[in-house]
């Protein structure tokens, strides 16, 4: 009987799942006003939510939904706990839109091991700001953690945690920039995962603490390709296990600029720093350490690459 009741509840929930759109028919501001939604009911578990053009404040309810799409100048200001769970393609997508998170956003079980699967996706000049009081938790994503493109901006002044089972924690490309001023932790579990990728003239700027832990074959801590740029003025710790690669630089205009602080790479095996092309630059007072008890190599630089070291490069244990 209990099994039958559970199946009936699950079946009824799937029937109730729907697309819920903001129509501003209530007070025109608050998520918690049912009349602001086209169903005249608050979005719930399994619902795909769309906000078009308006500014919305979430502060008195803690919704659990399937996914959220903000488009055409829409803005969400969050003071509550917003949870997205069970979406195959994306949890939160901003397309020419913005989110300011003052509290907590949780993403659970998103993606299906496909390239287009992203937990947080910022497109076409979108903006995501995780403020000093905020927490973004991306747990067990089977896709990219945070994806930026087309001039989008990401900012973190709070705390971000990403656990990915497939693909990369944060990727910035196509003239986008993600700026970390506080704490980001990324844990990659399984093959083909990575910490941070800056590609196609995208940039990642670290002014705070970045902690990356990856394990498995064909993984990397930092990757710069096709003119990507990573600028570090804080601390980056990369713990890579099982034949992983600490830092990969590829592309004639790609640049890893170690301006200040420390980049520390701890490897159990595999490769420390690999520069096919592009540039690694270490400024005075800045440091990079590569620790590897069973290194294939600590650093390898091809003839077309540039290595400028005015700071400290320490290789060994």
URBELGI-V157755 format. One record per residue. N is the residue number from 1. PHI is phi in degrees with one decimal (* if undefined). Layout:
n-><N:N>
phi-><PHI:PHI>
//
This chain:
n-><1:2:3:4:5:6:7:8:9:10:11:12:13:14:15:16:17:18:19:20:21:22:23:24:25:26:27:28:29:30:31:32:33:34:35:36:37:38:39:40:41:42:43:44:45:46:47:48:49:50:51:52:53:54:55:56:57:58:59:60:61:62:63:64:65:66:67:68:69:70:71:72:73:74:75:76:77:78:79:80:81:82:83:84:85:86:87:88:89:90:91:92:93:94:95:96:97:98:99:100:101:102:103:104:105:106:107:108:109:110:111:112:113:114:115:116:117:118:119:120:121:122:123:124:125:126:127:128:129:130:131:132:133:134:135:136:137:138:139:140:141:142:143:144:145:146:147:148:149:150:151:152:153:154:155:156:157:158:159:160:161:162:163:164:165:166:167:168:169:170:171:172:173:174:175:176:177:178:179:180:181:182:183:184:185:186:187:188:189:190:191:192:193:194:195:196:197:198:199:200:201:202:203:204:205:206:207:208:209:210:211:212:213:214:215:216:217:218:219:220:221:222:223:224:225:226:227:228:229:230:231:232:233:234:235:236:237:238:239:240:241:242:243:244:245:246:247:248:249:250:251:252:253:254:255:256:257:258:259:260:261:262:263:264:265:266:267:268:269:270:271:272:273:274:275:276:277:278:279:280:281:282:283:284:285:286:287:288:289:290:291:292:293:294:295:296:297:298:299:300:301:302:303:304:305:306:307:308:309:310:311:312:313:314:315:316:317>
phi-><*:-63.4:-63.8:-63.6:-63.5:-63.1:-64.1:-65.7:-64.1:-65.4:-64.8:-65.7:-63.4:-65.9:-68.4:-78.4:-60.8:-160.0:-93.5:-115.4:-114.3:-74.8:-122.4:57.3:-79.4:-100.6:-78.7:77.8:-131.8:-92.3:-54.2:-73.9:-89.5:-57.3:-70.6:-80.9:-112.7:-65.8:-89.7:56.6:-138.8:-70.2:-59.6:-136.9:-55.7:87.1:-86.6:-94.6:-109.6:-124.8:-120.7:-118.5:83.4:-97.5:-97.0:-125.8:-112.4:-112.5:-148.3:-121.4:-130.4:-119.3:-72.6:-117.3:-132.9:-80.8:-156.9:-135.5:-119.5:-114.0:-137.8:53.6:83.1:-64.4:-139.9:-115.0:-110.9:-107.9:-118.6:-123.8:-113.1:-106.6:-120.6:-115.1:-145.5:84.9:-87.6:-83.8:-109.8:-153.2:-93.8:-133.6:-124.4:-111.0:-122.6:54.6:-146.7:-149.3:-133.8:-116.5:-102.9:-102.7:-131.0:-145.4:-124.1:-121.9:-118.9:-121.1:52.2:-111.9:95.5:-141.3:60.8:-111.2:-60.5:-82.8:-87.6:-140.6:-70.6:-116.6:-125.9:-116.5:-126.1:53.8:73.1:-74.5:-139.7:-123.9:-125.6:-96.2:-78.2:-62.1:-96.4:-104.9:-132.1:-116.7:-113.1:-112.1:-113.8:55.8:-80.7:-101.7:-164.0:-69.4:-75.7:-126.9:-121.0:-123.7:-154.9:58.3:74.5:-77.7:-127.3:-119.1:-133.9:-127.0:-115.4:-115.3:-134.3:-127.9:-127.7:-127.9:-117.7:-116.6:-98.7:-162.5:81.3:-117.4:-65.1:-135.1:-127.9:-122.5:-149.3:54.0:65.0:-91.7:-147.6:-110.9:-116.7:-106.4:-110.5:-133.4:-131.1:-127.9:-118.9:-128.4:-122.7:-107.2:-120.4:113.6:-74.1:62.4:-111.8:-152.0:-88.0:-125.7:-125.8:-114.7:-139.2:52.3:65.8:-85.9:-137.8:-125.4:-117.1:-110.7:-114.0:-126.5:-116.0:-126.2:-119.7:-123.2:-128.8:-131.2:-146.5:119.3:-73.6:59.1:-110.1:-143.4:-82.3:-122.1:-134.9:-125.7:-138.3:50.8:84.5:-69.9:-137.5:-121.0:-115.5:-117.8:-126.6:-122.9:-122.1:-124.5:-115.7:-117.6:-105.7:-122.7:-121.8:62.9:61.7:-93.7:-117.0:-68.3:-135.4:-120.1:-124.5:-149.2:119.5:-60.4:-107.0:-68.7:-145.0:-104.2:-109.3:-90.2:-82.7:-161.5:75.7:-135.6:-114.6:-122.3:-115.8:-110.8:-123.5:-88.7:-165.7:91.4:-122.5:-82.3:-127.9:-124.8:-117.5:-77.7:-157.8:94.0:-140.6:-113.0:-125.2:-118.7:-80.6:-55.8:88.6:-92.8:-144.7:-129.0:-119.0:-123.0:-113.8:-154.3:-72.0:-141.2:-75.2:-67.8:-163.0:-81.4:-148.3:-133.0:-123.7:-76.6:-66.4:-88.8:-89.1:-122.2:-129.1:-116.0:-121.4:-108.9:-113.6:-121.3:-122.7:-112.6:-118.0:120.4:-99.3>
//
